[in-house]
Amino acid sequence: MTTVRARVLLLASSTALVCLGTVTGTAAAAPPLDGPAGVFAPSETPEQQNSAQGAQVAPPPVTEQAATSSVPPNVDPRTHSTKPVYDYGNAIRESVYVDTTMDTDSDGTDDVIAVDIVRPREPAAAGRKIPVIMDASPYYSCCGRGNEGETKTYDENGDIQKMPLYYDNYFVPLGYAVVGVDVVGTSRSTGCGDVGGKDEIDSVVAVIDWLNGRNTAHTGNGDPVSATWTTGSVGMIGKSYDGTLANGVAATGVRGLKTIVPISAISSWYDYTRSGGVPYSIDYMPWLGGYVGHQTPACDAVRADLGEQDADETGNYTSFWAERDYVKDAKKVKASVFMTHGLNDYNVQTNHFAQWWDALGKNGVKRKIWLGLEDHVDPFDFRRQAWTEELHKWFDYWLQDLQNNVMREPIATVETAPDQWKNYSTWPATRKTVPVPLAAGKLGSFGKGSVTITDEPSLTEDDIVATPSEVIAGRQMFLSAPLPAPIRVSGTPTVTLRIKSDSATTPVTARLVEYGEAERYAGIKTTKVPSCYGSSVSYDDSCYFEIEKLTEQSDHGIVSRGWIDAAHSASLSNPNPLTPGKWATVTVPLRAQDEVIPKGRILGLAVTLSDDDWTTPNDSGATIDIDLAGSKLNLPITIGKINPPAAKAAPVKVTITTPSERPDLHDPTR
């Protein structure tokens, strides 16, 4: 028998089901989704369910009276937390258009930003102001939000009906307004987006300004409307592009933004489209703008300009990319940041959270981080109950000024094995790296002389990692002895190579691999079992399918990958071509990681040149020599030691059961 935490279903009306209160009970089969509206239909009466589960039913929604107490009815002073007392079925649902001073589509009229709002009716009736949870997105109509691809829907008056995701279902009964913003040039907003640039960020800032009385807005009928119902305190949340917008808005320092929760979010668009001058994809920015934006001649022209400015032909970091680099503006951030990222995310790779985290820390920003084993996945879909509870506490603290213990909790929570989590008082575990020397074929031993690599673009990642003990053209592999004790890799590894090339530049690729049998994370699968988080009505239920975490037995795992264009190693803005035949030092930045590698595993460092598997083909055909004495792996480890293999070490054998697959950046659903 398994004990689970479940939510009590209360029949609110003939068209609404409300999930209130958290209880502990015995696991039972979840009721099916009923009908096209997706209403969660119980197979038993609420009384039968409550009796079977031993539930303590939460109090029914209340009608808030004029303030006679300093404690709002949605606040439990004993637990310092909000409680779900407001009637979601009777919530105010409205759509407004916030004014801007931008004319991004050059039609002679300033752009307006569509803003959809769901907020409890009772505080408004009592004149009590409430804070805002905001998800700004370009995806509300083109692509959908969340694992189930939900889009916004509207009633016959054009007012918001269904708000995607569970945020409104869960937080509106607690006393929050949930606001969905269509970023400029998308969905019902006018104008043309500039993919992470100033216009998109300013379009969201304009909404925060309106919520704080510094800007104007109107209804669909043109009537002016003010946000007199809010305190002006805003928390932004969102995954991927949405979380990226949260990062960008926070980097403006806009007043009123109290906290952000970026999930698998970009911190620099340059680093999203390329690595050290090596492109992942060509013409990505205009493509993405067209994928999410309005299909008009004016917007086509804006997107064509993105393609002209993206410097794909050089790979250089230019003013175009500086505008989309939020890390450089971390000093402006006033909001707290609760970030979460997957350690196997090779869509928005792990350097994004690591460099943002470090920059925020240097500027004294209050921070918290969750790192899962997953790839590009929302924690709602891999640790649902714990995530919603933590979000609840986080927003209560930063938006409701409730002095709970969330800021006394450990700063970092890391998934160390599938569904096994460990708390840490700091992240990364160390700011220093241990230099691991290289010898011919060996990791952990000081070598002499040099080894040679000639570019072999046909090599796949599976080719590179599958035969570590063999000599293959186009790759140099350096192997360690079995680890004498576990090591924790926590932070950002790099590889320093002293090279001599016959070409003015070449891409250089490095992979850190751990060899040994283990049950490893292998992705997620959507089940047919729903769970509910918050309240439901017929047109907007709070129920989502649970996610099953997949694992597989394998004999190796990729710890980290990295790429650099050799001419960009010293400067991304001003590349320095190599002088053929002369030695130069190149540093390959690997992706941030936090992984405990057990005793007995063997580490492998694979160095190749171009990588057509994971980057856009940019083959140089170069040949390089690597000076072993001047080269090393720089590994952020807190304990343990890397030793070279014995002279007669047994060959490492590898079986490829599941071919590796590069994430498709031209598929935002991934």
Secondary structure, DSSP 4 states (H G I P E B T S, - for coil): --EEEEEEEEEEETTEEEEEEEEEEE--PPPPEETTTTEE--SS-HHHHHHHHT--PPPPP-PPPS--SSS-TTEETTTTEE---S-GGG-EEEEEEEE-S--TT-SSS--EEEEEEEE-HHHHHHT--EEEEEEEES-TTTT-BTTTTB--EE-TTS-EEEPSSSHHHHHGGGT-EEEEEE-TTSTTS-S---SSSHHHHHHHHHHHHHHTTSS-EE-TTS-B---TTEEEEEEEEEETHHHHHHHHHHTTT-TTEEEEEEES--SBHHHHHEETTEESSSSHHHHHHHHHS--SHHHHHHHHHHHHHS-TTTT---HHHHTTBSGGGGGG--SEEEEEEETT-SSS-THHHHHHHHHHHHTT--EEEEEES-SS--GGGTSHHHHHHHHHHHHHHHHS----SGGGS-SEEEEEETTEEEEESSSSS-S--EEEEEETTEESS---SEEEEE--TT--HHHHHH-TTS--TT-EEEEPPPPSS-EEEEE--EEEEEEEESSS--EEEEEEEEEEEEEEEEEEEEEEEEEE-SEEETTB--EEEEEEEEEEEEEEEEEEEEEEEGGGSS-SSS-----TTSEEEEEEEBPPEEEEEPTT-EEEEEEES--TTTS-------EEEEEEEEEEEEE-BSS----PPPTTPPPP----SS------TT-TT-
